Each structure stands twice: as structure tokens, then as C-alpha cells.
Amino acid sequence: MHSAAFFALTFWALWKYNSKLNPWAIVFMIVLPWLADFGLRIYTPETTLRSLPLTALPLQAILAAVIIYYNRKIWLILLLAAAFLYSVTEGQNQWYEWANYGMNKARPASLATAEVFTGGQSVALSDMNEEYLVFALPEVQALHGQYKDNPKVQVASLFVCYKDETIETALNIVKKRGCDLPVYAVDKSSVILAECGITAYPRVLILDKNRNVVFNGSLAFAKRKLKSLDI
């Protein structure tokens, strides 16, 4: 909505004051608040880079207004509209996926030697029979329901134990939420967390039959990845 407001303001200002002021002076006055916000985000990238689309989209709207004001060809208007629609949908989603899950991601990981806890004992990931393992932090019941009858895939909750928590803690949480998916646990020093650069949740990991991590990100993009695996 604020991008549309920037577009309308820019177009109106050019129409209203184009004969009185230099057009670029008009644009500069509109862009000035954007420059201040952009500078703040560049200065503190770790905390604000994730929300950069909130700054980039208004700039795109301002530039589109300038281009359309001076060149009102239908094909150009349609092209700019398509570019903007992509930016606020798929483009923005891709950015958030990278900013939230890819920016601090560790190197490509192999978890062939990793272990998890279940039922009071440790289990090596290499000993599990499924072709693909999908670990959700925290649990994702709906995704489990989608693949529970597929022998090639296991969707499970991977619980990270802190302080006095145990696998029983995880089981109780899942039970209270009415979920029936498999539950495993690791402690905060697990190689899984270290190799995958996991410092925050939620998170979804997909491991292939060699227990290499083929996906490390959000639930929405994990669903896309599973579809692309054709399983």
C-alpha cells in the first residue's frame, strides 16, 4: 500500500509542479526520506536487511512513476506492472527466504554421522531406512500427514533440548498439541545444528539417502523442494 502511495505522490508531483520546478528536484524531494531509511538498513544489515523489500519497493514505485509520466506507452506500463507484481509476490518471498534462512547458513552439510534421540536411545541417521528425511523444527503435523503413507519419506519433529529438557519433554509437547508424527531430539551442541547453521526456528531440513542436506529453509519452500523431488 505504501508503494502505491509513493507512486501516486510522485506522479501527482510531476504533473503539478513539472512546469515550475526541475523534474529531478521533485523526484529528489520524494526520494529523500527513502534514502534515509535505506542508509539505516545498510548501516545495520544484520537486523534490518530482512525487511529491505519494505524500502526497495517504494523506490521501484517512484522510478516507475517517473518512467510512466514521461513515456506512457501501454507495453511499458504493462511491463512495469508485471515487474512490480513479481516483486511483491515471488520476488519478495525469495528475498525473505534468503534473508531468514540463507544469509547465515553454514556450508553444504552432510549429516551421515549425526545421531538423534528417540525412545530413550540414540539413533544414527544413517540407520534410518527412508530415502528422504524431513526434519521440522518445530513439528509440522500437516506435512507429516501428506507424506505419512509414502515409504520413501519420513517427516518428523526434531526437538532441540535446552537445560533439563529431554525427549520426553518433546513427546509431551507433541501429544498435547494432538500431533502423531515421529519425534526425535538433539541437544544444543548437536552436529546437526552446527553443520546447518541453525540458530533460530522454525526450520525445515530435508536429507537425501546419503544424509546430505538438500534443503535448509522455510516450510513453504520445503514443500516446493519435496514436489521437485518427485517422490
C-alpha positions as CSV (number, residue, x, y, z in Angstrom):
1,M,0.0,0.0,0.0
2,H,2.8,2.5,0.8
3,S,4.4,1.7,-2.6
4,A,1.2,2.7,-4.3
5,A,1.2,5.9,-2.3
6,F,4.7,6.7,-3.4
7,F,3.7,6.0,-7.0
8,A,0.7,8.3,-6.8
9,L,2.6,11.0,-4.9
10,T,5.4,11.0,-7.5
11,F,3.1,11.1,-10.5
12,W,0.9,13.8,-8.9
13,A,4.0,16.0,-8.0
14,L,5.4,15.7,-11.6
15,W,2.0,16.6,-13.0
16,K,1.5,19.5,-10.6
17,Y,5.0,21.1,-10.5
18,N,6.7,19.9,-13.7
19,S,6.4,23.4,-15.2
20,K,7.6,25.2,-12.1
21,L,10.5,23.0,-10.8
22,N,13.1,20.8,-12.3
23,P,11.6,17.3,-12.5
24,W,14.6,15.8,-10.8
25,A,14.3,18.2,-7.9
26,I,10.8,17.0,-7.4
27,V,11.9,13.3,-7.5
28,F,14.8,14.1,-5.2
29,M,12.4,15.5,-2.5
30,I,10.3,12.4,-2.7
31,V,13.3,10.1,-2.6
32,L,15.0,11.8,0.3
33,P,13.0,10.0,3.0
34,W,13.7,6.7,1.2
35,L,17.5,7.5,1.2
36,A,17.4,8.0,5.0
37,D,15.7,4.7,5.5
38,F,17.9,2.8,3.1
39,G,21.0,4.2,4.8
40,L,19.8,2.9,8.1
41,R,19.3,-0.6,6.7
42,I,22.7,-0.7,5.1
43,Y,24.3,0.5,8.3
44,T,22.8,-2.3,10.4
45,P,22.4,-5.2,7.9
46,E,22.1,-8.0,10.4
47,T,18.9,-6.5,11.9
48,T,17.3,-4.7,9.1
49,L,18.4,-6.4,5.8
50,R,15.5,-8.9,6.1
51,S,13.0,-6.0,5.7
52,L,14.8,-4.4,2.8
53,P,11.8,-5.0,0.4
54,L,9.9,-2.5,2.5
55,T,12.4,0.1,1.4
56,A,13.1,-1.2,-2.1
57,L,9.5,-1.5,-3.3
58,P,8.7,2.2,-2.7
59,L,11.8,3.1,-4.8
60,Q,10.7,0.9,-7.5
61,A,7.3,2.6,-7.4
62,I,8.9,6.1,-7.6
63,L,11.0,5.1,-10.6
64,A,8.0,3.5,-12.3
65,A,6.0,6.7,-11.8
66,V,8.8,8.8,-13.4
67,I,9.1,6.5,-16.4
68,I,5.4,6.3,-17.0
69,Y,4.9,10.0,-16.7
70,Y,7.4,10.7,-19.5
71,N,6.7,7.6,-21.6
72,R,3.1,6.4,-21.4
73,K,3.3,3.5,-23.8
74,I,0.9,0.7,-23.0
75,W,3.6,-2.0,-23.3
76,L,5.9,-0.2,-20.9
77,I,3.1,0.3,-18.4
78,L,2.3,-3.4,-18.6
79,L,5.9,-4.4,-18.3
80,L,6.4,-2.2,-15.2
81,A,3.2,-3.5,-13.7
82,A,4.3,-7.1,-14.2
83,A,7.7,-6.4,-12.7
84,F,6.1,-4.8,-9.6
85,L,3.7,-7.7,-9.2
86,Y,6.6,-10.2,-9.3
87,S,8.5,-8.1,-6.8
88,V,5.6,-8.0,-4.2
89,T,4.9,-11.8,-4.6
90,E,7.6,-14.3,-5.7
91,G,10.5,-11.8,-5.6
92,Q,9.7,-10.8,-2.1
93,N,9.2,-14.4,-1.0
94,Q,12.6,-15.4,-2.4
95,W,14.2,-12.5,-0.6
96,Y,12.7,-13.4,2.7
97,E,13.8,-17.0,2.2
98,W,17.4,-16.0,1.7
99,A,17.4,-13.3,4.4
100,N,15.9,-15.5,7.0
101,Y,17.4,-18.9,6.2
102,G,20.2,-18.4,3.7
103,M,22.2,-15.4,4.9
104,N,23.8,-17.1,7.9
105,K,23.6,-20.6,6.5
106,A,26.7,-22.8,7.1
107,R,28.4,-24.7,4.3
108,P,26.6,-27.6,2.5
109,A,26.2,-30.2,5.2
110,S,26.5,-33.9,5.4
111,L,24.8,-35.5,8.4
112,A,25.7,-39.1,7.7
113,T,27.3,-39.5,11.2
114,A,24.7,-37.5,13.1
115,E,22.5,-39.0,15.8
116,V,19.2,-38.2,17.3
117,F,17.4,-39.4,20.4
118,T,14.1,-41.2,20.5
119,G,12.5,-43.6,22.9
120,G,15.4,-43.3,25.4
121,Q,18.1,-44.3,22.9
122,S,20.2,-42.7,20.2
123,V,19.6,-43.5,16.6
124,A,22.1,-42.8,13.7
125,L,20.5,-41.0,10.8
126,S,22.4,-43.4,8.5
127,D,20.5,-46.3,10.0
128,M,17.1,-45.0,9.0
129,N,15.6,-46.7,6.0
130,E,13.7,-43.9,4.3
131,E,15.2,-42.4,1.1
132,Y,14.4,-38.9,2.4
133,L,14.2,-37.5,5.9
134,V,12.4,-34.3,6.6
135,F,13.1,-32.7,10.0
136,A,10.9,-29.8,11.1
137,L,11.9,-27.5,13.9
138,P,9.3,-27.4,15.5
139,E,6.9,-30.1,14.3
140,V,4.8,-29.8,11.2
141,Q,1.8,-32.1,11.5
142,A,0.2,-31.2,8.2
143,L,3.3,-32.0,6.2
144,H,3.6,-35.4,8.0
145,G,0.0,-36.2,7.1
146,Q,0.7,-35.5,3.5
147,Y,3.6,-38.0,3.3
148,K,2.9,-40.5,6.1
149,D,1.9,-43.2,3.6
150,N,4.9,-42.7,1.4
151,P,7.6,-45.3,2.4
152,K,10.3,-43.1,0.8
153,V,9.8,-40.2,3.1
154,Q,9.8,-39.7,6.9
155,V,8.6,-36.3,8.2
156,A,9.5,-35.9,11.8
157,S,9.7,-33.3,14.5
158,L,13.3,-32.6,15.6
159,F,13.2,-31.1,19.1
160,V,16.2,-29.2,20.5
161,C,16.7,-29.8,24.2
162,Y,17.8,-27.0,26.4
163,K,18.7,-27.1,30.1
164,D,16.8,-30.0,31.7
165,E,14.7,-30.9,28.7
166,T,14.7,-34.4,27.3
167,I,13.0,-36.4,24.5
168,E,10.1,-36.9,27.0
169,T,9.6,-33.2,27.0
170,A,9.3,-33.2,23.3
171,L,6.9,-36.1,23.3
172,N,4.6,-34.4,25.8
173,I,4.5,-31.2,23.8
174,V,3.6,-33.0,20.6
175,K,1.0,-35.1,22.4
176,K,-0.7,-32.0,23.9
177,R,-0.9,-30.5,20.5
178,G,-2.7,-33.5,19.1
179,C,0.1,-34.5,16.8
180,D,1.1,-38.0,15.9
181,L,4.3,-37.5,13.8
182,P,7.6,-39.1,14.8
183,V,9.6,-37.1,17.3
184,Y,13.4,-37.0,17.7
185,A,15.6,-34.9,19.9
186,V,19.1,-33.4,19.9
187,D,20.9,-31.2,22.4
188,K,22.0,-27.7,21.6
189,S,25.6,-28.9,20.8
190,S,24.3,-31.3,18.1
191,V,26.3,-31.5,14.9
192,I,23.0,-31.1,13.0
193,L,22.6,-27.5,14.3
194,A,26.3,-26.7,13.8
195,E,26.6,-28.1,10.3
196,C,23.3,-26.4,9.1
197,G,23.9,-23.1,10.8
198,I,20.7,-23.3,12.7
199,T,20.4,-20.5,15.3
200,A,16.6,-19.8,15.1
201,Y,13.3,-21.6,14.4
202,P,11.1,-22.6,12.7
203,R,13.3,-24.5,10.3
204,V,12.9,-27.4,7.9
205,L,15.7,-29.7,6.8
206,I,15.5,-32.3,4.0
207,L,18.1,-35.0,3.9
208,D,18.7,-37.4,1.0
209,K,19.5,-41.1,1.2
210,N,23.2,-40.3,1.9
211,R,22.0,-37.9,4.6
212,N,23.3,-34.9,2.7
213,V,21.2,-31.8,3.4
214,V,19.4,-30.9,0.2
215,F,17.2,-28.2,1.7
216,N,17.5,-25.9,4.7
217,G,14.9,-23.3,5.0
218,S,11.2,-22.4,5.5
219,L,8.2,-24.7,5.4
220,A,6.7,-23.0,2.3
221,F,9.9,-23.6,0.2
222,A,10.4,-27.1,1.7
223,K,7.0,-28.1,0.2
224,R,8.3,-26.8,-3.2
225,K,11.5,-28.8,-2.8
226,L,9.6,-32.0,-2.0
227,K,7.5,-31.6,-5.0
228,S,10.5,-31.1,-7.2
229,L,12.0,-34.4,-5.9
230,D,9.1,-36.3,-7.4
231,I,8.5,-38.7,-4.5
